[in-house]
Amino acid sequence: MTAPRLEIRLDRIQHNARQLVNRLSSQGISVTAVTKATLGSPPIVAILTEAGIAGIGEPRIETIESLRQAGVNLPITLIRSPMLSQVARVVAVADVSLNTEREVMDHLSAAAMARGRRHGVVLMVELGDRREGILPQQLEGVAQHVLLLPGLKLIGIGTNLGCQNGVVPTDGSMAELSDLAISLESRFGIALEQVSGGNSANLPWLLAGGVVGRINNLRLGESILLGREPLQRQPIAGLCTNAFTLIAEVIESNRKPSLPRGEQRQTAFGLAQARPLQANLPGAGAERDCGDRWRVLLALGVQDVDPSGLTPPAGMELLGASSDHLVLDTGTIAVPVGTELSFQLSYGALLRAMTSPFISRRMVRQDSDRVSLADL
């Protein structure tokens, strides 16, 4: 069995999606499943569809095109502002896109008209996280502009919190979004189909009894795939946190002094080596003398995964990583060469691991039912 590889439990992903869909639907909220961390895997999209999601969210048009070519007919939203250079491709395959720029929407309108289509637009509002978004006081003018554009339909408004600066969704910010939706509906005599309150960072607020108001959609990725919320990376009750496991193979195992020998400068990735291990940063060495310890090297590196997002097996410490090597301290445990070790992943580590052409993927529907796929 080849390594490194990702073991993917489809049943656990589906369980998470179904649980979230059921919990949120009771409050009138639909789920757009963000599948970017799986590169828009059609088998994963299939099990999410069975779980009752309302649609797919993807930030890259190339992935959406691949999903359409694979026969996926679900509503798909481009969840990153379209590039001007890609507007024709966007209206060809995406039902909806999240937007902030008038110029981009002008071009989307022209592209949609050229194809004889009507493209949906969700206007993103800046509510504090300082990434994408129209300032609230400018929203009415932008909405009026969209309503006058042929080929476009104003589907709704949305916001994004927690991603850039970790701003926490609250009753206050969600009430502001609801009020903006109500104001637009009143001002222009329209009914917005979607008020998208945000992402997995909204779940702690919502599951703690947050006031829903007009919020009727969330775009969920990390909570479905890893069973966690991204603000504090805490597990969500009732969800599986182990749907993805990264397996790597030991290529060297030796007892070595715990401290480096010789004058030190920067590592291959520009990090100072002579310092205590900090948050499992690549190249960070443990600057403490623990005597001779078993040090294990694995065939996995920064080119494949974000090592700071890996949780090693119990009793082992991640010392650092270079392009092609992961270094573990296994203490007094001798781990034979050829042994496979398992790691849990953060969302960022999963995202990079799925992108690596050197990591294979093995899908598992149940413990007794394994399906190996080279390309997700």
C-alpha positions as CSV (number, residue, x, y, z in Angstrom):
1,M,0.0,0.0,0.0
2,T,1.6,3.3,-1.1
3,A,2.6,6.1,1.3
4,P,2.2,8.9,1.9
5,R,-1.6,8.7,1.5
6,L,-4.8,10.1,2.8
7,E,-7.4,7.7,4.2
8,I,-10.8,9.3,3.7
9,R,-13.8,8.0,5.5
10,L,-16.8,8.9,3.3
11,D,-19.3,7.6,5.9
12,R,-18.0,10.0,8.5
13,I,-18.1,13.0,6.1
14,Q,-21.6,12.1,5.2
15,H,-22.6,11.8,8.9
16,N,-21.3,15.2,9.6
17,A,-23.1,16.8,6.6
18,R,-26.4,15.1,7.5
19,Q,-26.1,16.1,11.1
20,L,-25.5,19.8,10.2
21,V,-28.2,19.8,7.5
22,N,-30.7,18.5,9.9
23,R,-29.8,20.8,12.8
24,L,-29.7,23.9,10.6
25,S,-32.9,23.1,8.6
26,S,-34.9,23.1,11.8
27,Q,-34.0,26.8,12.0
28,G,-34.7,27.5,8.3
29,I,-31.0,27.5,7.3
30,S,-29.7,25.7,4.2
31,V,-26.2,24.4,3.8
32,T,-23.8,25.2,0.9
33,A,-21.0,22.6,1.3
34,V,-17.6,24.1,0.6
35,T,-15.5,21.3,-1.0
36,K,-12.3,23.2,-1.9
37,A,-10.3,21.2,0.7
38,T,-11.2,18.0,-1.3
39,L,-10.5,19.7,-4.7
40,G,-14.2,19.3,-5.5
41,S,-14.0,15.5,-5.3
42,P,-17.0,14.1,-7.2
43,P,-17.4,11.0,-4.8
44,I,-17.4,13.4,-1.8
45,V,-19.9,15.7,-3.6
46,A,-22.1,12.6,-4.2
47,I,-22.2,11.7,-0.5
48,L,-22.9,15.3,0.4
49,T,-25.8,15.4,-2.0
50,E,-27.2,12.3,-0.3
51,A,-26.9,14.1,3.0
52,G,-29.2,16.9,1.8
53,I,-26.9,19.8,1.1
54,A,-28.5,22.7,-1.0
55,G,-25.5,23.2,-3.2
56,I,-21.7,23.3,-3.6
57,G,-19.4,26.3,-2.9
58,E,-16.0,26.4,-4.7
59,P,-13.5,29.3,-5.0
60,R,-11.8,28.2,-8.3
61,I,-13.5,28.1,-11.6
62,E,-11.3,25.2,-12.7
63,T,-12.8,23.0,-10.0
64,I,-16.3,24.0,-11.0
65,E,-15.6,23.1,-14.6
66,S,-14.3,19.7,-13.5
67,L,-17.4,19.1,-11.4
68,R,-19.6,19.9,-14.4
69,Q,-17.6,17.6,-16.6
70,A,-18.1,14.9,-14.0
71,G,-21.8,15.3,-14.3
72,V,-22.5,17.2,-11.1
73,N,-25.8,19.1,-11.6
74,L,-26.2,20.6,-8.1
75,P,-26.3,24.4,-7.8
76,I,-22.7,25.6,-7.6
77,T,-21.6,29.0,-6.2
78,L,-18.3,30.5,-7.0
79,I,-17.4,31.7,-3.5
80,R,-14.5,34.0,-4.5
81,S,-15.0,37.2,-6.4
82,P,-14.8,36.4,-10.1
83,M,-11.7,37.5,-12.0
84,L,-12.4,39.8,-14.9
85,S,-10.4,37.4,-17.1
86,Q,-12.7,34.5,-16.3
87,V,-16.2,36.0,-16.4
88,A,-17.2,34.1,-19.5
89,R,-16.2,30.8,-17.8
90,V,-18.0,31.8,-14.6
91,V,-21.4,32.3,-16.2
92,A,-20.9,29.1,-18.3
93,V,-20.7,26.8,-15.3
94,A,-21.5,28.6,-12.0
95,D,-25.1,29.3,-11.1
96,V,-24.2,32.0,-8.6
97,S,-21.1,34.0,-7.7
98,L,-20.2,36.1,-4.6
99,N,-19.4,39.7,-5.7
100,T,-18.3,43.1,-4.5
101,E,-17.0,45.0,-7.6
102,R,-19.3,46.9,-10.0
103,E,-16.9,46.5,-12.9
104,V,-16.8,42.7,-12.4
105,M,-20.6,42.6,-12.4
106,D,-20.8,44.7,-15.5
107,H,-18.7,42.1,-17.3
108,L,-20.6,39.3,-15.8
109,S,-23.8,40.9,-17.2
110,A,-22.3,41.1,-20.7
111,A,-21.0,37.5,-20.6
112,A,-24.4,36.2,-19.3
113,M,-26.2,38.1,-22.1
114,A,-23.9,36.7,-24.7
115,R,-24.7,33.2,-23.5
116,G,-28.4,33.9,-23.2
117,R,-28.2,33.1,-19.4
118,R,-29.1,34.8,-16.2
119,H,-26.4,34.6,-13.6
120,G,-27.1,34.9,-9.9
121,V,-25.3,37.4,-7.7
122,V,-24.8,37.5,-3.9
123,L,-23.4,40.8,-2.7
124,M,-20.9,40.3,0.1
125,V,-20.9,42.8,2.9
126,E,-18.0,43.9,5.1
127,L,-18.9,43.4,8.7
128,G,-15.6,43.6,10.4
129,D,-13.2,40.8,9.3
130,R,-11.6,43.1,6.7
131,R,-11.4,40.7,3.8
132,E,-14.0,40.9,1.0
133,G,-17.1,43.0,1.3
134,I,-19.0,46.1,0.4
135,L,-19.2,48.6,3.2
136,P,-22.8,48.6,4.7
137,Q,-23.4,52.3,3.8
138,Q,-22.5,51.5,0.1
139,L,-24.6,48.4,-0.2
140,E,-27.8,50.1,-1.4
141,G,-26.1,51.8,-4.3
142,V,-24.4,48.6,-5.4
143,A,-27.6,46.7,-5.2
144,Q,-29.4,49.2,-7.3
145,H,-26.6,48.9,-9.9
146,V,-27.0,45.1,-10.0
147,L,-30.8,45.3,-10.4
148,L,-30.4,47.4,-13.5
149,L,-27.9,45.0,-15.2
150,P,-29.5,42.6,-17.7
151,G,-28.4,39.0,-17.5
152,L,-27.9,39.2,-13.7
153,K,-30.3,38.3,-10.8
154,L,-29.7,39.7,-7.3
155,I,-30.0,36.4,-5.3
156,G,-29.1,37.9,-1.9
157,I,-26.5,39.2,0.3
158,G,-23.9,37.6,2.5
159,T,-20.9,38.1,4.8
160,N,-17.7,36.4,5.8
161,L,-16.3,36.5,9.3
162,G,-13.5,34.5,11.0
163,C,-11.2,34.0,8.0
164,Q,-8.9,37.0,7.8
165,N,-8.8,38.3,11.4
166,G,-10.8,35.7,13.3
167,V,-13.7,38.1,14.0
168,V,-16.4,36.2,15.9
169,P,-20.0,36.2,14.5
170,T,-22.4,37.5,17.1
171,D,-26.1,38.4,17.4
172,G,-25.0,41.9,16.6
173,S,-23.3,41.2,13.3
174,M,-25.9,38.8,12.2
175,A,-28.7,41.2,13.1
176,E,-26.9,43.9,11.1
177,L,-26.9,41.6,8.0
178,S,-30.6,40.8,8.6
179,D,-31.4,44.5,8.8
180,L,-29.5,45.2,5.6
181,A,-31.5,42.4,3.8
182,I,-34.8,43.8,5.1
183,S,-33.8,47.3,4.1
184,L,-32.9,46.3,0.5
185,E,-36.2,44.3,0.2
186,S,-38.2,47.3,1.4
187,R,-36.3,49.9,-0.7
188,F,-36.5,48.0,-4.0
189,G,-39.6,45.9,-3.5
190,I,-37.8,42.6,-3.9
191,A,-37.5,39.3,-2.0
192,L,-34.0,38.1,-1.5
193,E,-33.7,34.3,-1.8
194,Q,-30.5,34.0,0.2
195,V,-29.0,35.8,3.2
196,S,-25.8,33.9,3.8
197,G,-24.5,34.5,7.3
198,G,-21.0,33.0,6.8
199,N,-19.1,29.9,7.3
200,S,-18.2,27.2,9.9
201,A,-17.2,30.0,12.3
202,N,-20.9,30.8,12.6
203,L,-21.7,27.5,14.2
204,P,-20.7,28.3,17.8
205,W,-22.9,31.3,17.7
206,L,-25.8,29.5,16.1
207,L,-25.6,26.3,18.1
208,A,-25.5,28.3,21.3
209,G,-28.9,29.8,20.5
210,G,-28.0,32.8,18.3
211,V,-30.8,34.9,16.9
212,V,-31.2,33.7,13.3
213,G,-33.2,36.7,12.0
214,R,-33.1,36.6,8.2
215,I,-30.1,34.3,8.0
216,N,-31.1,31.3,5.8
217,N,-27.8,29.9,4.5
218,L,-24.3,29.0,5.7
219,R,-21.3,28.0,3.7
220,L,-19.7,25.1,5.6
221,G,-16.4,23.4,4.9
222,E,-14.3,22.6,8.0
223,S,-17.2,21.6,10.1
224,I,-18.4,19.0,7.5
225,L,-15.0,17.6,6.7
226,L,-13.3,17.7,10.1
227,G,-16.2,18.1,12.6
228,R,-14.7,21.3,14.1
229,E,-15.4,25.0,14.3
230,P,-12.5,27.2,13.1
231,L,-12.5,29.9,15.7
232,Q,-11.0,27.7,18.5
233,R,-10.7,24.5,16.6
234,Q,-13.1,22.8,19.0
235,P,-15.0,19.6,18.1
236,I,-18.7,20.0,17.4
237,A,-20.8,17.7,19.5
238,G,-22.0,14.7,17.6
239,L,-19.7,15.1,14.7
240,C,-16.7,13.0,13.6
241,T,-13.3,14.7,13.8
242,N,-11.4,11.8,12.2
243,A,-12.7,11.5,8.6
244,F,-9.2,12.2,7.2
245,T,-6.0,10.5,8.3
246,L,-2.6,11.1,6.7
247,I,-0.3,8.1,6.6
248,A,3.5,8.5,6.2
249,E,6.3,5.9,6.1
250,V,9.4,5.9,8.3
251,I,12.6,6.1,6.2
252,E,15.2,6.5,9.0
253,S,15.1,5.6,12.7
254,N,18.1,6.3,14.9
255,R,19.1,7.3,18.4
256,K,20.7,10.8,18.1
257,P,21.7,13.6,20.5
258,S,18.7,15.9,21.1
259,L,20.7,19.0,20.4
260,P,22.2,20.1,17.1
261,R,26.0,20.3,16.8
262,G,27.8,23.3,15.3
263,E,27.1,27.0,14.6
264,Q,23.5,27.7,13.6
265,R,21.9,30.1,11.2
266,Q,18.6,29.9,9.2
267,T,17.1,26.6,8.0
268,A,16.1,25.8,4.4
269,F,12.9,27.8,5.0
270,G,14.5,30.8,6.6
271,L,13.6,29.9,10.1
272,A,16.0,30.2,13.0
273,Q,16.9,26.7,14.2
274,A,18.2,27.6,17.6
275,R,15.0,28.1,19.5
276,P,12.4,26.0,21.3
277,L,9.8,24.2,19.2
278,Q,7.0,26.7,18.6
279,A,3.6,25.5,17.2
280,N,5.3,22.7,15.2
281,L,6.8,25.2,12.7
282,P,8.9,23.8,9.9
283,G,12.5,23.5,10.8
284,A,12.0,24.4,14.4
285,G,14.3,22.4,16.6
286,A,13.7,21.6,20.3
287,E,16.5,23.6,22.0
288,R,16.7,21.5,25.1
289,D,19.2,18.8,26.0
290,C,17.2,15.6,26.6
291,G,20.2,13.3,25.9
292,D,20.1,10.7,23.2
293,R,16.6,10.2,21.8
294,W,15.0,8.1,19.0
295,R,14.7,10.4,16.0
296,V,12.5,9.3,13.2
297,L,12.4,10.6,9.6
298,L,9.3,10.2,7.4
299,A,9.0,10.6,3.6
300,L,6.7,13.7,3.9
301,G,7.6,17.3,3.8
302,V,6.6,20.9,3.4
303,Q,6.0,20.3,-0.4
304,D,3.2,17.9,0.6
305,V,1.6,19.3,3.7
306,D,1.5,22.1,6.2
307,P,3.4,20.4,9.1
308,S,2.2,22.9,11.6
309,G,-1.3,21.4,11.1
310,L,-0.3,17.8,11.8
311,T,-1.1,16.0,15.1
312,P,1.5,13.1,15.5
313,P,0.7,9.8,17.2
314,A,0.5,9.9,21.0
315,G,3.9,10.0,22.7
316,M,5.7,11.4,19.7
317,E,6.7,15.0,19.1
318,L,7.0,16.8,15.8
319,L,10.4,18.5,15.7
320,G,10.2,20.1,12.3
321,A,10.2,19.6,8.6
322,S,12.1,20.4,5.4
323,S,10.9,20.1,1.8
324,D,10.8,16.3,1.8
325,H,11.4,15.1,5.4
326,L,9.3,15.2,8.6
327,V,11.2,14.8,11.8
328,L,9.8,13.2,14.9
329,D,11.1,12.6,18.4
330,T,9.8,9.2,19.5
331,G,11.6,9.3,22.9
332,T,12.5,5.9,24.0
333,I,10.4,4.1,21.4
334,A,12.3,2.5,18.5
335,V,10.1,2.7,15.4
336,P,11.4,0.4,12.6
337,V,12.1,1.6,9.1
338,G,9.1,0.9,6.9
339,T,6.6,1.5,9.7
340,E,3.5,3.6,8.7
341,L,2.6,6.4,11.2
342,S,-0.8,8.1,11.2
343,F,-1.5,11.9,11.6
344,Q,-4.6,13.9,12.1
345,L,-4.8,17.1,10.1
346,S,-6.0,20.7,10.4
347,Y,-8.0,22.3,7.7
348,G,-4.9,24.0,6.2
349,A,-2.9,20.8,6.3
350,L,-5.7,18.9,4.6
351,L,-6.0,21.6,1.9
352,R,-2.3,21.3,1.1
353,A,-2.2,17.5,1.3
354,M,-5.1,17.1,-1.1
355,T,-3.2,19.4,-3.5
356,S,0.0,17.4,-3.4
357,P,0.5,15.0,-6.4
358,F,2.8,12.9,-4.2
359,I,0.0,11.9,-1.7
360,S,-2.4,9.2,-2.9
361,R,-6.0,9.0,-1.6
362,R,-7.8,6.0,-0.4
363,M,-11.5,6.3,0.1
364,V,-13.3,4.2,2.7
365,R,-17.1,4.0,2.8
366,Q,-17.0,1.6,5.7
367,D,-14.3,-0.4,7.6
368,S,-15.0,-3.4,5.3
369,D,-15.6,-1.5,2.1
370,R,-12.5,0.3,0.6
371,V,-12.3,2.0,-2.7
372,S,-8.9,3.3,-3.9
373,L,-8.9,6.3,-6.1
374,A,-5.8,8.0,-7.6
375,D,-7.7,11.1,-8.5
376,L,-10.4,12.6,-6.4
